[in-house]
């Protein structure tokens, strides 16, 4: 066979495609006929691979190629026939390439055996043929079958089997020539049959008459009878001095295996051991190559995933920093990943979304409170200020599932940051609005003037007639004790009441609202009595619907045209709230409807007598002055007659119809219905106070 002939021997691991590795791998794929030249080539290419001089020695330590001064073996063939030596010891690079160097030693050993002189031994030609055959086989199972086939022919046997060790037994791995399937499934322990004897002694053994021999156990005599076995020969397989299996042949004809057969068997067993180790090394390298490729592919995927994830994260951070809200975040995610994105609020309603096909969106309009996400969807919670405020949903699109899994958490975080930014802005505005509210209600005049200007800058309209609302959560502490709420939850309920009040005010009729403890304060614009009562009832109903046991009461001031007068309005609202708490029975009390009660509940320093008098009698006094009328005198006569129209008409010397006309006019001017006891009390009390004040003024004029 020509030296240039090439046969496939190994599939060495080519590390990074380096030329020295490829050169050595190419050498191992050839079958030279000149062992000396092969040794020289091996020394040169191994030296180039390790970047240092390499010496090739045989099993006796004789130098075959390379510098003769280096004799310390670093790596060698399993049977010890060939070794490689180099200075500097075992480096990390040499350790990485050890499997390839071991294969090189095995390769040179097989080349030397194949090129042995024909007259060295009678069986050398057969051995060379076996070596040549084994050079072309790489798969372990195929190697075992090839060993069995060639051994069968070399030893002129009828059956041949290769058994490998598995713990405390040897199991048939390759079998040719058998007639019974049981032979191919043989398992032998130490001392069982001929293979078990070799396993036990570690030396070759043979029998000339299998069924009559007494040196082996009778465990497999029935199988031998089925196979018509007459004689058998077995040799151990050793690798680095360790027993790894048995090579055994059987003949069906009467014959005896000679010493020459035994010698051939031992040689074939040694070659088989080298071939098995070589095939195992190939499998290990192939597995290492496949694992390296898988690791490389996984690393490339991971790098690509990290790259896209990093780009997405940068895009999201830029969007949030630049002030983009949830719609901007959703759009950035959809553009980067090519998927549908939806953000849902705490109630499960969709609040921001980007869909691929608006006509057929995949996102549900409302997210279920519980349940696993559908395949191809990723759901992550969104938090703000420690509370879960919603969820974000991603629907698989152009990106991989791995990227979607990695991106889902980033998107949720970006939504949280966007919400926190919005909340921070809202909180800052709320603080500014709250400061405006309390400056208007409790600040000195200069603060109220400045607060009115700040309100305009914040877009808060305080024009027209203004009322101050003063409310109180009556029983939140008692309800907290009954329900087992902690302080945090109780404060959360208080904040929820304020949000409920603001939510009811959809038309922004309460432009300023605030809370301190259990007290609520609001400024209402352009609300007449009926609208104020309706809105108060609506707020109380909303609070009761959310917290059934919670009670809320309102006191509402009169209308004031100027925001500077709001401290007075607050005092009126406090008086009305005190009436609401003491009298009960209604959700809200209006200050102008309290009558004399407001005088009883008002501040001792400011009983508001003149205001009360002016409200009731002012329109009548003005009418009498402008029309030369007698409404005040008529009203006084009506009360002096115990509210009898007939008696009052007689005392005034007018017709009873004239009296009824005057009383109707009084009702139109004051809004008082004199048929109602409460209105009669207010009118009578105001009239008496007016009379007292006039008497006092007259007395002062006389002095």
Secondary structure per residue as TSV (DSSP state, phi and psi in degrees):
chain	resnum	aa	ss	phi	psi
A	1	X	-	360.0	130.2
A	2	X	-	-64.1	149.9
A	3	X	T	-66.2	-23.4
A	4	X	T	-83.6	-6.1
A	5	X	-	-64.8	138.3
A	6	X	B	-119.1	138.5
A	7	X	-	-132.9	151.9
A	8	X	-	-74.9	120.7
A	9	X	-	-113.3	-55.7
A	10	X	-	-133.6	167.3
A	11	X	-	-124.7	75.0
A	12	X	-	-65.8	155.2
A	13	X	-	-74.7	120.5
A	14	X	-	-95.1	106.0
A	15	X	S	-81.1	107.8
A	16	X	T	67.5	9.0
A	17	X	T	71.5	25.0
A	18	X	-	-68.1	139.2
A	19	X	H	-57.2	-43.0
A	20	X	H	-59.2	-37.8
A	21	X	H	-65.5	-45.1
A	22	X	H	-63.9	-37.7
A	23	X	H	-65.0	-43.8
A	24	X	H	-67.5	-39.3
A	25	X	H	-62.5	-39.0
A	26	X	H	-65.2	-37.0
A	27	X	H	-63.0	-41.1
A	28	X	H	-71.0	-11.1
A	29	X	T	-90.6	4.8
A	30	X	B	-107.7	166.2
A	31	X	-	-128.3	82.2
A	32	X	-	-68.0	155.6
A	33	X	S	-100.4	-10.0
A	34	X	-	-108.4	100.9
A	35	X	H	-59.7	-36.1
A	36	X	H	-65.6	-44.8
A	37	X	H	-64.6	-38.2
A	38	X	H	-62.6	-40.7
A	39	X	H	-63.6	-41.8
A	40	X	H	-63.3	-45.8
A	41	X	H	-60.2	-40.1
A	42	X	H	-63.9	-42.4
A	43	X	H	-62.6	-42.5
A	44	X	H	-64.5	-48.2
A	45	X	H	-74.2	-33.3
A	46	X	H	-67.2	-37.0
A	47	X	H	-64.0	-41.0
A	48	X	H	-64.6	-36.0
A	49	X	H	-66.1	-41.0
A	50	X	H	-94.6	-6.3
A	51	X	T	59.1	43.9
A	52	X	S	-166.6	158.2
A	53	X	-	-64.9	139.3
A	54	X	E	-123.5	135.1
A	55	X	E	-110.7	136.2
A	56	X	E	-105.4	125.4
A	57	X	E	-125.5	156.2
A	58	X	E	-93.1	-174.2
A	59	X	T	-62.6	-24.7
A	60	X	T	-88.8	0.4
A	61	X	-	89.9	3.5
A	62	X	-	-74.6	138.7
A	63	X	E	-76.1	124.4
A	64	X	E	-98.2	-28.1
A	65	X	E	-167.8	156.4
A	66	X	S	92.4	179.5
A	67	X	-	-61.1	132.1
A	68	X	T	-76.2	-7.0
A	69	X	T	-84.0	-17.5
A	70	X	-	-98.0	117.2
A	71	X	-	-131.5	15.0
A	72	X	-	-95.8	102.8
A	73	X	E	-62.1	133.4
A	74	X	E	-107.5	-32.1
A	75	X	E	-153.7	149.1
A	76	X	E	-157.3	173.7
A	77	X	-	-69.9	151.4
A	78	X	T	-57.9	-31.9
A	79	X	T	-86.7	1.7
A	80	X	S	77.3	9.4
A	81	X	S	-75.5	-30.0
A	82	X	E	-137.1	141.9
A	83	X	E	-141.9	154.5
A	84	X	E	-114.0	136.9
A	85	X	E	-125.8	145.3
A	86	X	E	-157.7	155.8
A	87	X	T	-77.9	157.6
A	88	X	T	96.8	-4.4
A	89	X	-	76.3	-170.0
A	90	X	-	-87.0	105.4
A	91	X	-	-86.7	171.4
A	92	X	H	-64.0	-38.6
A	93	X	H	-63.7	-40.9
A	94	X	H	-65.8	-36.2
A	95	X	H	-65.1	-38.7
A	96	X	H	-64.9	-31.4
A	97	X	T	-102.6	12.7
A	98	X	H	-58.7	-45.7
A	99	X	H	-57.4	-39.0
A	100	X	H	-67.7	-38.6
A	101	X	H	-69.2	-37.2
A	102	X	H	-63.0	-43.9
A	103	X	H	-59.8	-38.1
A	104	X	H	-61.9	-40.9
A	105	X	H	-64.6	-43.6
A	106	X	H	-60.4	-43.2
A	107	X	H	-58.7	-47.7
A	108	X	H	-66.2	-36.9
A	109	X	H	-62.4	-42.5
A	110	X	H	-67.0	-37.6
A	111	X	H	-62.6	-43.0
A	112	X	H	-65.4	-40.1
A	113	X	H	-65.4	-41.4
A	114	X	H	-65.6	-27.9
A	115	X	T	-96.1	10.2
A	116	X	S	-61.3	143.6
A	117	X	-	-56.6	144.8
A	118	X	T	-65.4	-26.4
A	119	X	T	-94.5	7.8
A	120	X	S	-66.4	-45.3
A	121	X	-	-146.8	156.3
A	122	X	T	-63.1	-29.4
A	123	X	T	-94.2	7.5
A	124	X	H	-61.9	-38.5
A	125	X	H	-62.3	-42.7
A	126	X	H	-64.9	-39.6
A	127	X	H	-63.7	-43.7
A	128	X	H	-58.6	-40.0
A	129	X	H	-64.3	-41.7
A	130	X	H	-62.7	-44.2
A	131	X	H	-60.5	-44.5
A	132	X	H	-61.1	-39.5
A	133	X	H	-65.9	-41.7
A	134	X	H	-70.5	-25.6
A	135	X	H	-62.2	-25.6
A	136	X	T	-94.1	0.7
A	137	X	-	-111.9	135.5
A	138	X	-	-119.9	-35.0
A	139	X	S	-71.3	137.3
A	140	X	H	-60.1	-49.9
A	141	X	H	-62.3	-40.3
A	142	X	H	-66.2	-37.9
A	143	X	H	-59.4	-45.8
A	144	X	H	-62.1	-42.9
A	145	X	H	-64.9	-41.4
A	146	X	H	-62.9	-42.0
A	147	X	H	-58.2	-46.6
A	148	X	H	-62.9	-43.7
A	149	X	H	-64.4	-46.0
A	150	X	H	-71.4	-37.9
A	151	X	H	-63.6	-40.8
A	152	X	H	-56.9	-42.8
A	153	X	H	-75.8	-40.9
A	154	X	H	-63.3	-39.4
A	155	X	T	-95.4	6.8
A	156	X	T	52.8	48.0
A	157	X	-	-104.3	172.7
A	158	X	S	-102.4	-29.6
A	159	X	E	-135.0	141.4
A	160	X	E	-141.3	140.4
A	161	X	E	-141.1	146.1
A	162	X	E	-111.8	119.1
A	163	X	E	-113.5	132.0
A	164	X	E	-111.6	150.5
A	165	X	E	-75.7	137.0
A	166	X	E	-134.3	88.1
A	167	X	T	70.5	-117.5
A	168	X	T	-98.1	17.6
A	169	X	E	-144.1	165.3
A	170	X	E	-114.6	140.1
A	171	X	E	-122.8	138.0
A	172	X	E	-64.4	123.1
A	173	X	E	-108.4	-26.1
A	174	X	E	-148.3	133.0
A	175	X	E	-145.4	133.3
A	176	X	E	-129.8	148.0
A	177	X	S	85.8	-1.9
A	178	X	-	-77.3	152.1
A	179	X	S	-104.5	-28.4
A	180	X	S	-105.3	132.1
A	181	X	G	-63.1	-27.4
A	182	X	G	-61.4	-29.1
A	183	X	G	-63.2	-37.9
A	184	X	G	-73.1	-9.1
A	185	X	G	-113.8	20.2
A	186	X	-	-60.8	139.5
A	187	X	E	-133.8	126.8
A	188	X	E	-130.2	136.3
A	189	X	E	-95.0	173.5
A	190	X	T	-55.0	129.1
A	191	X	T	86.8	-8.4
A	192	X	S	-90.2	121.1
A	193	X	H	63.8	-171.4
A	194	X	H	-70.7	-42.3
A	195	X	H	-63.0	-38.9
A	196	X	H	-64.0	-33.7
A	197	X	H	-66.0	-44.2
A	198	X	H	-64.1	-40.0
A	199	X	H	-58.5	-37.9
A	200	X	H	-77.8	-40.3
A	201	X	H	-94.7	-26.9
A	202	X	-	77.5	13.5
A	203	X	S	-124.8	157.7
A	204	X	-	-61.6	152.8
A	205	X	E	-149.8	154.0
A	206	X	E	-147.0	157.6
A	207	X	E	-132.7	142.9
A	208	X	S	-94.7	-33.1
A	209	X	S	-129.6	95.1
A	210	X	T	-59.3	-45.2
A	211	X	T	-74.0	-18.1
A	212	X	T	-106.0	-11.3
A	213	X	-	-70.4	139.0
A	214	X	S	-107.3	2.0
A	215	X	S	-84.3	-12.4
A	216	X	S	-116.9	159.0
A	217	X	-	-71.4	154.8
A	218	X	G	-87.2	15.7
A	219	X	G	-59.1	-32.1
A	220	X	G	-118.7	24.8
A	221	X	H	-64.8	-37.8
A	222	X	H	-65.8	-38.0
A	223	X	H	-68.6	-38.7
A	224	X	H	-62.4	-36.3
A	225	X	H	-66.5	-40.3
A	226	X	H	-64.6	-37.1
A	227	X	H	-85.2	-4.7
A	228	X	T	59.5	40.6
A	229	X	-	-72.7	134.8
A	230	X	-	-111.0	-47.2
A	231	X	E	-137.2	160.8
A	232	X	E	-151.7	152.3
A	233	X	E	-141.5	134.9
A	234	X	E	-139.4	146.6
A	235	X	E	-136.4	147.0
A	236	X	E	-76.0	151.3
A	237	X	E	-104.6	121.4
A	238	X	E	-124.8	139.1
A	239	X	E	-130.0	117.0
A	240	X	T	55.0	37.4
A	241	X	T	81.2	-1.7
A	242	X	E	-104.2	134.0
A	243	X	E	-68.4	125.4
A	244	X	E	-121.4	-10.2
A	245	X	E	169.3	-168.8
A	246	X	E	-136.3	137.9
A	247	X	E	-109.0	123.3
A	248	X	E	-137.7	142.7
A	249	X	E	-127.3	152.7
A	250	X	E	-132.2	148.3
A	251	X	E	-119.5	143.3
A	252	X	S	-93.0	-16.9
A	253	X	S	-92.2	156.6
A	254	X	S	-65.5	117.1
A	255	X	-	-167.4	167.0
A	256	X	-	-127.5	138.2
A	257	X	-	-77.5	130.7
A	258	X	-	-88.7	175.8
A	259	X	H	-64.9	-33.7
A	260	X	H	-63.8	-40.1
A	261	X	H	-61.8	-40.9
A	262	X	H	-65.8	-39.4
A	263	X	H	-63.8	-44.2
A	264	X	H	-60.3	-41.1
A	265	X	H	-61.4	-41.7
A	266	X	H	-65.3	-42.9
A	267	X	H	-62.0	-45.7
A	268	X	H	-62.1	-36.8
A	269	X	H	-64.2	-40.6
A	270	X	H	-64.0	-44.8
A	271	X	H	-62.8	-41.4
A	272	X	H	-61.0	-39.2
A	273	X	H	-62.6	-45.1
A	274	X	H	-62.5	-44.2
A	275	X	H	-63.5	-40.3
A	276	X	H	-62.9	-44.9
A	277	X	H	-65.4	-39.4
A	278	X	H	-61.2	-44.8
A	279	X	H	-65.1	-38.3
A	280	X	H	-64.7	-42.0
A	281	X	H	-60.1	-40.0
A	282	X	H	-62.2	-45.1
A	283	X	H	-61.4	-42.1
A	284	X	H	-62.8	-41.9
A	285	X	H	-67.4	-40.4
A	286	X	H	-61.8	-42.3
A	287	X	H	-64.9	-40.7
A	288	X	H	-64.3	-39.1
A	289	X	H	-63.2	-47.1
A	290	X	H	-61.9	-41.2
A	291	X	H	-65.3	-40.0
A	292	X	H	-63.7	-40.1
A	293	X	H	-66.1	-40.8
A	294	X	H	-64.3	-42.2
A	295	X	H	-63.4	-40.1
A	296	X	H	-63.6	-46.0
A	297	X	H	-62.0	-42.4
A	298	X	H	-63.6	-39.8
A	299	X	H	-65.5	-41.7
A	300	X	H	-62.8	-42.3
A	301	X	H	-62.7	-40.9
A	302	X	H	-65.4	-40.8
A	303	X	H	-63.3	-44.5
A	304	X	H	-62.4	-40.7
A	305	X	H	-63.0	-45.4
A	306	X	H	-64.7	-36.7
A	307	X	H	-63.8	-49.3
A	308	X	H	-67.3	-37.9
A	309	X	H	-64.4	-39.0
A	310	X	H	-66.1	-41.1
A	311	X	H	-63.0	-42.1
A	312	X	H	-62.7	-44.2
A	313	X	H	-62.1	-41.9
A	314	X	H	-64.4	-41.7
A	315	X	H	-62.9	-42.3
A	316	X	H	-66.9	-42.9
A	317	X	H	-63.2	-41.9
A	318	X	H	-61.7	-41.9
A	319	X	H	-61.6	-45.1
A	320	X	H	-68.0	-43.9
A	321	X	H	-63.4	-36.7
A	322	X	T	-77.5	2.0
A	323	X	T	93.0	9.5
A	324	X	-	-67.7	135.9
A	325	X	-	-87.1	-161.0
A	326	X	H	-59.2	-42.4
A	327	X	H	-58.7	-39.6
A	328	X	H	-67.7	-39.9
A	329	X	H	-62.5	-45.8
A	330	X	H	-61.0	-42.7
A	331	X	H	-65.1	-40.5
A	332	X	H	-62.4	-42.6
A	333	X	H	-64.8	-46.1
A	334	X	H	-62.7	-38.3
A	335	X	H	-67.9	-38.2
A	336	X	H	-76.7	-40.3
A	337	X	H	-102.1	-13.3
A	338	X	-	63.6	43.7
A	339	X	S	-134.9	172.6
A	340	X	E	-90.5	140.8
A	341	X	E	-134.1	136.8
A	342	X	E	-137.9	139.5
A	343	X	E	-115.3	128.4
A	344	X	E	-114.6	143.9
A	345	X	E	-79.2	-179.6
A	346	X	T	-63.0	-22.9
A	347	X	T	-90.7	4.1
A	348	X	S	87.6	0.2
A	349	X	B	-82.5	144.1
A	350	X	E	-73.5	123.8
A	351	X	E	-115.0	-18.7
A	352	X	E	-156.3	138.8
A	353	X	E	-157.2	157.4
A	354	X	E	-137.7	118.8
A	355	X	-	-115.9	148.2
A	356	X	S	-69.7	-44.0
A	357	X	-	-125.8	101.4
A	358	X	G	-55.9	-28.6
A	359	X	G	-71.9	-28.9
A	360	X	G	-135.3	69.9
A	361	X	-	-71.1	147.8
A	362	X	-	-90.0	-18.4
A	363	X	S	-77.0	133.7
A	364	X	-	-72.3	148.6
A	365	X	S	-67.1	-22.7
A	366	X	B	-141.8	137.5
A	367	X	-	-92.9	129.7
A	368	X	-	-60.4	148.8
A	369	X	S	-67.0	-32.4
A	370	X	S	-135.6	172.3
A	371	X	S	112.8	153.2
A	372	X	-	-76.9	146.8
A	373	X	-	-68.2	148.1
A	374	X	-	-66.4	156.0
A	375	X	T	-56.4	141.1
A	376	X	T	82.9	8.7
A	377	X	E	-126.8	144.0
A	378	X	E	-123.2	125.1
A	379	X	E	-118.1	127.3
A	380	X	E	-132.5	142.8
A	381	X	E	-74.2	152.7
A	382	X	E	-116.5	127.6
A	383	X	E	-116.0	150.9
A	384	X	E	-152.5	128.8
A	385	X	T	56.3	34.6
A	386	X	T	82.1	-4.5
A	387	X	E	-110.9	144.2
A	388	X	E	-75.8	119.9
A	389	X	E	-111.8	5.7
A	390	X	E	161.9	-168.4
A	391	X	E	-143.1	151.7
A	392	X	E	-115.1	139.4
A	393	X	E	-124.2	130.6
A	394	X	E	-115.4	133.9
A	395	X	E	-109.2	128.7
A	396	X	-	-55.2	130.5
A	397	X	-	-130.3	-114.0
A	398	X	S	-80.3	-29.1
A	399	X	S	-75.2	163.5
A	400	X	-	-77.6	163.1
A	401	X	H	-64.0	-34.6
A	402	X	H	-62.5	-44.0
A	403	X	H	-66.9	-39.3
A	404	X	H	-62.7	-39.9
A	405	X	H	-62.8	-43.1
A	406	X	H	-70.4	-34.3
A	407	X	H	-78.8	-26.4
A	408	X	H	-57.0	-45.7
A	409	X	H	-65.3	-37.3
A	410	X	H	-65.0	-40.5
A	411	X	H	-64.9	-43.5
A	412	X	H	-60.6	-40.1
A	413	X	H	-65.6	-42.0
A	414	X	H	-62.7	-41.0
A	415	X	H	-62.6	-40.5
A	416	X	H	-61.7	-44.0
A	417	X	H	-64.3	-41.2
A	418	X	H	-62.3	-42.7
A	419	X	H	-66.2	-39.6
A	420	X	H	-63.1	-38.8
A	421	X	H	-63.7	-45.0
A	422	X	H	-63.2	-41.2
A	423	X	H	-65.7	-37.8
A	424	X	H	-63.1	-42.5
A	425	X	H	-65.0	-42.4
A	426	X	H	-65.1	-38.3
A	427	X	H	-65.9	-40.6
A	428	X	H	-63.8	-42.0
A	429	X	H	-65.7	-40.9
A	430	X	H	-62.5	-38.2
A	431	X	H	-65.9	-40.7
A	432	X	H	-64.7	-42.8
A	433	X	H	-64.5	-41.0
A	434	X	H	-62.7	-39.8
A	435	X	H	-65.6	-39.8
A	436	X	H	-60.1	-44.8
A	437	X	H	-58.1	-51.6
A	438	X	H	-74.2	-28.3
A	439	X	H	-65.8	-38.7
A	440	X	H	-68.2	-34.5
A	441	X	H	-87.0	-33.6
A	442	X	H	-127.4	-9.2
A	443	X	S	-79.2	163.9
A	444	X	-	-66.9	173.9
A	445	X	H	-57.9	-44.9
A	446	X	H	-63.6	-35.0
A	447	X	H	-67.6	-37.1
A	448	X	H	-67.3	-38.7
A	449	X	H	-64.0	-45.5
A	450	X	H	-64.9	-38.7
A	451	X	H	-64.3	-36.4
A	452	X	H	-63.1	-38.5
A	453	X	H	-67.3	-42.5
A	454	X	H	-64.5	-35.6
A	455	X	H	-61.2	-41.1
A	456	X	H	-64.2	-39.2
A	457	X	H	-65.5	-30.6
A	458	X	T	-85.1	2.1
A	459	X	T	79.3	21.5
A	460	X	-	-97.7	120.3
A	461	X	-	-90.1	122.7
A	462	X	-	-123.6	51.0
A	463	X	-	-103.7	161.0
A	464	X	S	81.6	-164.0
A	465	X	-	-76.6	129.3
A	466	X	E	-113.0	141.1
A	467	X	E	-124.6	146.2
A	468	X	E	-102.2	129.7
A	469	X	E	-103.0	132.8
A	470	X	E	-127.6	113.4
A	471	X	E	-117.9	165.1
A	472	X	E	-145.1	133.4
A	473	X	E	-82.5	113.0
A	474	X	-	-73.2	-37.7
A	475	X	S	-138.0	34.6
A	476	X	H	-66.4	-36.3
A	477	X	H	-68.4	-41.6
A	478	X	H	-63.8	-41.3
A	479	X	H	-66.1	-37.5
A	480	X	H	-62.5	-40.9
A	481	X	H	-65.0	-40.7
A	482	X	H	-67.9	-40.3
A	483	X	H	-87.1	-9.8
A	484	X	T	77.0	28.3
A	485	X	-	-75.6	142.9
A	486	X	-	-85.9	178.8
A	487	X	H	-61.6	-39.9
A	488	X	H	-62.7	-43.5
A	489	X	H	-69.2	-36.7
A	490	X	H	-63.1	-43.7
A	491	X	H	-63.9	-35.1
A	492	X	H	-64.3	-37.2
A	493	X	H	-65.2	-42.0
A	494	X	H	-59.2	-46.7
A	495	X	H	-63.7	-33.7
A	496	X	H	-65.5	-35.7
A	497	X	H	-62.8	-43.6
A	498	X	H	-63.2	-41.9
A	499	X	H	-63.8	-37.9
A	500	X	H	-64.2	-40.6
A	501	X	H	-62.9	-44.0
A	502	X	H	-67.1	-35.1
A	503	X	H	-67.8	-36.5
A	504	X	H	-65.5	-33.0
A	505	X	-	-81.5	67.1
A	506	X	T	-68.8	-26.4
A	507	X	T	-90.8	7.9
A	508	X	-	57.6	42.8
A	509	X	-	-83.8	-7.7
A	510	X	-	-118.5	78.2
A	511	X	-	-65.2	-23.1
A	512	X	E	-126.1	122.0
A	513	X	E	-137.4	146.1
A	514	X	E	-157.6	171.4
A	515	X	E	-145.2	142.2
A	516	X	E	-137.6	109.9
A	517	X	T	65.5	-125.7
A	518	X	T	-93.7	4.0
A	519	X	E	-100.5	135.1
A	520	X	E	-114.9	142.8
A	521	X	E	-133.6	139.3
A	522	X	E	-145.9	153.1
A	523	X	E	-113.3	122.7
A	524	X	E	-105.4	144.3
A	525	X	E	-117.7	131.4
A	526	X	S	55.0	53.9
A	527	X	-	-118.3	117.9
A	528	X	-	-78.2	-178.6
A	529	X	H	-59.9	-47.3
A	530	X	H	-64.0	-44.9
A	531	X	H	-65.4	-37.7
A	532	X	H	-63.9	-43.3
A	533	X	H	-63.9	-43.1
A	534	X	H	-63.0	-42.8
A	535	X	H	-67.2	-38.8
A	536	X	H	-63.3	-43.0
A	537	X	H	-62.6	-39.9
A	538	X	H	-65.2	-40.3
A	539	X	H	-65.7	-42.5
A	540	X	H	-64.5	-38.4
A	541	X	H	-66.6	-40.2
A	542	X	H	-64.2	-42.2
A	543	X	H	-65.3	-43.0
A	544	X	H	-65.4	-35.3
A	545	X	H	-65.5	-35.4
A	546	X	H	-80.9	-40.6
A	547	X	S	-129.6	90.3
A	548	X	T	-54.9	-32.3
A	549	X	T	-88.2	-1.0
A	550	X	-	-88.5	137.0
A	551	X	-	-113.7	137.3
A	552	X	E	-131.8	130.3
A	553	X	E	-125.1	146.5
A	554	X	E	-123.1	142.2
A	555	X	E	-117.5	132.0
A	556	X	E	-124.3	131.6
A	557	X	-	-78.0	177.4
A	558	X	-	-74.4	173.8
A	559	X	-	-78.8	137.6
A	560	X	B	-130.6	128.6
A	561	X	S	-77.5	-18.8
A	562	X	-	-119.1	129.6
A	563	X	G	-60.1	-23.0
A	564	X	G	-64.7	-22.4
A	565	X	G	-87.7	7.3
A	566	X	H	-65.0	-30.0
A	567	X	H	-58.5	-39.5
A	568	X	H	-63.1	-41.9
A	569	X	H	-63.2	-37.1
A	570	X	H	-63.3	-41.7
A	571	X	H	-61.5	-40.7
A	572	X	H	-64.3	-41.6
A	573	X	H	-65.2	-37.6
A	574	X	H	-63.5	-40.7
A	575	X	H	-63.0	-43.9
A	576	X	H	-64.6	-37.1
A	577	X	H	-66.9	-39.6
A	578	X	H	-60.4	-39.4
A	579	X	H	-64.9	-40.4
A	580	X	H	-63.2	-41.3
A	581	X	H	-71.2	-34.7
A	582	X	H	-83.3	-39.4
A	583	X	H	-88.1	-33.9
A	584	X	-	63.6	-175.1
A	585	X	S	89.6	-15.3
A	586	X	S	-137.2	159.6
A	587	X	S	-77.3	-28.1
A	588	X	E	-150.0	148.2
A	589	X	E	-121.4	131.6
A	590	X	E	-93.4	136.3
A	591	X	G	-58.3	-41.5
A	592	X	G	-70.5	-12.8
A	593	X	G	-98.4	1.9
A	594	X	-	-76.3	-25.9
A	595	X	T	66.4	-138.9
A	596	X	T	-70.2	-14.2
A	597	X	H	-61.0	-36.5
A	598	X	H	-66.7	-26.3
A	599	X	H	-71.7	-33.2
A	600	X	H	-75.1	-32.0
A	601	X	H	-95.9	-11.4
A	602	X	S	-70.4	173.6
A	603	X	-	-67.7	142.1
A	604	X	T	-65.3	-26.8
A	605	X	T	-78.4	-21.4
A	606	X	-	-142.7	79.6
A	607	X	-	-70.8	-10.7
A	608	X	-	65.6	34.0
A	609	X	H	-64.9	-46.7
A	610	X	H	-64.9	-37.5
A	611	X	H	-61.9	-43.3
A	612	X	H	-61.9	-44.6
A	613	X	H	-61.7	-44.4
A	614	X	H	-65.5	-37.3
A	615	X	H	-60.9	-42.1
A	616	X	H	-87.7	-47.2
A	617	X	H	-100.8	-15.7
A	618	X	H	-55.0	-50.0
A	619	X	H	-61.1	-32.3
A	620	X	H	-72.9	-42.0
A	621	X	H	-62.4	-43.0
A	622	X	H	-64.4	-38.3
A	623	X	H	-66.1	-45.9
A	624	X	H	-61.8	-38.7
A	625	X	H	-68.1	-40.9
A	626	X	H	-82.8	-23.2
A	627	X	H	-120.3	10.5
A	628	X	T	51.2	45.6
A	629	X	-	-94.2	-176.9
A	630	X	-	-137.8	39.2
A	631	X	H	-69.9	-39.4
A	632	X	H	-64.3	-46.8
A	633	X	H	-65.0	-35.6
A	634	X	H	-65.8	-43.0
A	635	X	H	-65.6	-38.8
A	636	X	H	-64.8	-43.8
A	637	X	H	-63.5	-36.6
A	638	X	H	-61.7	-43.3
A	639	X	H	-72.9	-36.5
A	640	X	H	-66.1	-25.2
A	641	X	T	-90.5	19.6
A	642	X	T	56.0	37.1
A	643	X	T	68.4	26.6
A	644	X	-	-96.5	117.6
A	645	X	H	-65.8	-37.0
A	646	X	H	-64.7	-48.8
A	647	X	H	-64.3	-41.7
A	648	X	H	-63.8	-39.3
A	649	X	H	-64.8	-40.0
A	650	X	H	-63.9	-43.1
A	651	X	H	-69.1	-28.1
A	652	X	H	-90.0	-5.9
A	653	X	T	58.5	44.3
A	654	X	S	-127.8	163.1
A	655	X	-	-70.6	149.4
A	656	X	H	-64.2	-27.0
A	657	X	H	-69.4	-36.1
A	658	X	H	-62.1	-39.5
A	659	X	H	-63.6	-45.3
A	660	X	H	-61.9	-37.3
A	661	X	H	-62.6	-43.3
A	662	X	H	-64.4	-41.6
A	663	X	H	-63.7	-37.6
A	664	X	H	-66.0	-36.9
A	665	X	H	-66.4	-38.2
A	666	X	H	-60.2	-42.5
A	667	X	H	-62.0	-41.4
A	668	X	H	-66.0	-36.5
A	669	X	H	-79.2	-34.5
A	670	X	H	-108.9	-17.7
A	671	X	-	78.9	6.8
A	672	X	-	-86.7	131.4
A	673	X	-	-100.9	102.8
A	674	X	T	-72.0	-2.2
A	675	X	T	-83.1	-11.4
A	676	X	S	-96.3	136.3
A	677	X	H	-61.7	-42.5
A	678	X	H	-63.9	-42.5
A	679	X	H	-68.0	-36.1
A	680	X	H	-63.6	-39.8
A	681	X	H	-62.8	-45.0
A	682	X	H	-60.5	-47.8
A	683	X	H	-64.1	-42.2
A	684	X	H	-64.4	-44.5
A	685	X	H	-66.0	-43.9
A	686	X	H	-64.0	-37.8
A	687	X	H	-66.0	-39.2
A	688	X	H	-68.0	-40.2
A	689	X	H	-64.0	-38.1
A	690	X	H	-62.6	-41.6
A	691	X	H	-64.9	-40.8
A	692	X	H	-62.5	-44.8
A	693	X	H	-64.1	-40.3
A	694	X	H	-65.7	-38.6
A	695	X	H	-64.6	-41.0
A	696	X	H	-65.7	-38.8
A	697	X	H	-66.6	-40.8
A	698	X	H	-63.0	-40.9
A	699	X	H	-64.9	-39.2
A	700	X	H	-66.0	-33.3
A	701	X	H	-70.3	-30.3
A	702	X	H	-73.2	-24.8
A	703	X	-	-79.4	360.0
